[in-house]
Each structure stands twice: as structure tokens, then as C-alpha cells.
Amino acid sequence: QLQASGGGLVQAGGSLGLSCAASGSILRLHIMEWYRQAPGNQRELVARRTSSGDTVYSESVKGRFTISRDNAKNTAYLQMNSLKPEDTAVYYCKAFVSTGRGWDWYWGQGTQVTVSS
């Protein structure tokens, strides 16, 4: 229902863009969130964007990451710039969506981001 893509290997200081595309019964994305989980760590919220356009970022990524959305494509994005080795993690998208049966939260599968020093 939510398909995350765009992860990969990049050198420190580089950039990557992640996508999270909705499909199937999902009619519209409302609240979009990106999380990440590094080995041995808890999953943490990286960025959130509401349907009104309000955004929240974790302190560790503020100024480097940008969350955005394309309503026409029902897709959310996470642009990651000035990447650091500590950004290495599996990244997950999560969305509060409307479907034909109401509203619900959906998780996408993870996509690996590896930043080499």
C-alpha cells in the first residue's frame, strides 16, 4: 500500500532522495512521516508533514532533510542533503491516509540508506 524507494550507498556529504508512493485502496495521504532505525537503536521520527503543510524535523536532520509531497501522485518524499555516516539506517515511511473505508495509519517497507565516511 505504501512503497518506499530510493535508498542506497552514498559518501558523506552527498545526497539521496527517498520516495513513498501510495497505491491500492489508499485515496489520499494526510499526515506523512519518515522514520529511521539504525542497528541496535529504536526507530525514531525523522520528519513529519501534515496535510496543511506544517513540518517537523528531528534536531539531528534539521536544515539537511526536507519532507515534501505530491498530492497528484499520492507520493511523499524525503530529500536528504549533507549526509553523515550517522544517518545510516533503514528508513520507513508512515502515513495517515483515507481509504474507501475510512482513515488509518499505514507503514511502508524500509529502504536502506548507507553513508560511508
C-alpha positions in Angstrom: 0.0 0.0 0.0 3.0 2.3 0.7 6.1 1.6 -1.3 9.3 3.2 -0.2 12.2 3.5 -2.5 15.4 5.5 -3.2 17.8 4.2 -0.6 21.3 3.3 -1.4 25.0 3.9 -0.7 26.4 7.4 -0.7 29.5 9.1 0.5 29.4 11.6 3.4 28.3 15.0 2.2 26.3 13.5 -0.6 22.5 13.5 -1.2 19.8 10.9 -1.6 16.1 11.3 -2.2 13.5 8.8 -0.9 10.0 8.3 -2.2 6.9 6.8 -0.6 4.2 6.0 -3.1 0.6 5.1 -2.1 -1.4 2.6 -4.1 -4.3 0.2 -3.8 -7.1 1.3 -1.5 -5.3 4.5 -0.4 -7.2 7.5 -1.7 -5.2 10.3 -0.2 -2.2 10.9 2.1 -2.9 13.3 5.0 -0.1 13.1 7.6 3.3 11.9 6.2 6.1 10.7 8.4 9.6 9.4 7.8 11.3 7.2 10.5 14.6 5.6 10.6 16.1 2.7 12.6 19.8 2.1 12.9 21.1 -1.3 14.2 20.7 -1.5 17.9 18.6 1.6 18.1 15.0 2.3 18.4 13.0 3.6 15.5 13.0 7.4 15.6 10.9 10.0 13.9 12.9 12.0 11.3 10.3 14.2 9.7 6.6 14.8 9.6 4.4 16.8 7.3 0.7 17.5 7.8 -1.9 18.0 5.1 -1.8 21.7 5.9 1.9 21.8 5.1 3.3 22.1 8.6 6.6 20.2 9.0 8.6 18.9 12.0 12.1 17.6 11.9 14.3 15.9 14.4 17.2 18.1 15.6 19.7 15.7 14.0 18.4 16.3 10.5 17.0 19.9 10.7 18.4 22.0 7.9 19.6 19.0 5.9 16.5 17.0 5.2 13.3 18.1 3.5 9.9 16.3 3.6 7.5 17.1 0.7 4.6 15.6 -1.1 3.0 15.5 -4.5 -0.8 15.1 -4.0 -1.4 14.4 -7.7 0.9 11.4 -7.4 -0.1 10.5 -3.9 3.6 10.3 -3.1 5.7 11.7 -0.3 9.4 12.4 -0.5 12.4 12.9 1.8 15.3 14.8 0.3 18.5 14.2 2.3 21.4 16.5 1.8 24.8 16.8 3.5 24.5 13.2 4.6 26.6 12.0 7.5 27.7 8.4 8.5 25.3 8.6 11.5 22.4 9.0 9.0 23.0 5.3 8.1 19.8 3.4 8.9 16.7 1.7 7.4 14.2 4.4 6.6 10.5 3.9 6.8 7.6 6.0 5.7 4.3 6.1 7.6 1.1 7.8 6.6 -2.3 8.7 7.9 -4.4 8.0 4.9 -8.0 8.0 3.8 -9.3 4.9 2.1 -12.8 3.8 0.9 -13.5 2.6 4.4 -12.3 5.5 6.5 -8.9 6.5 7.8 -5.9 4.6 9.1 -2.2 4.6 9.5 0.0 2.6 7.1 3.7 1.8 7.2 5.8 1.3 4.1 8.6 -1.3 3.9 12.0 0.0 4.9 14.7 1.2 2.5 18.4 1.1 3.5 20.5 4.2 3.5 24.2 3.8 4.0 26.5 6.7 4.3 30.2 6.0 4.0 32.9 8.2 5.6 
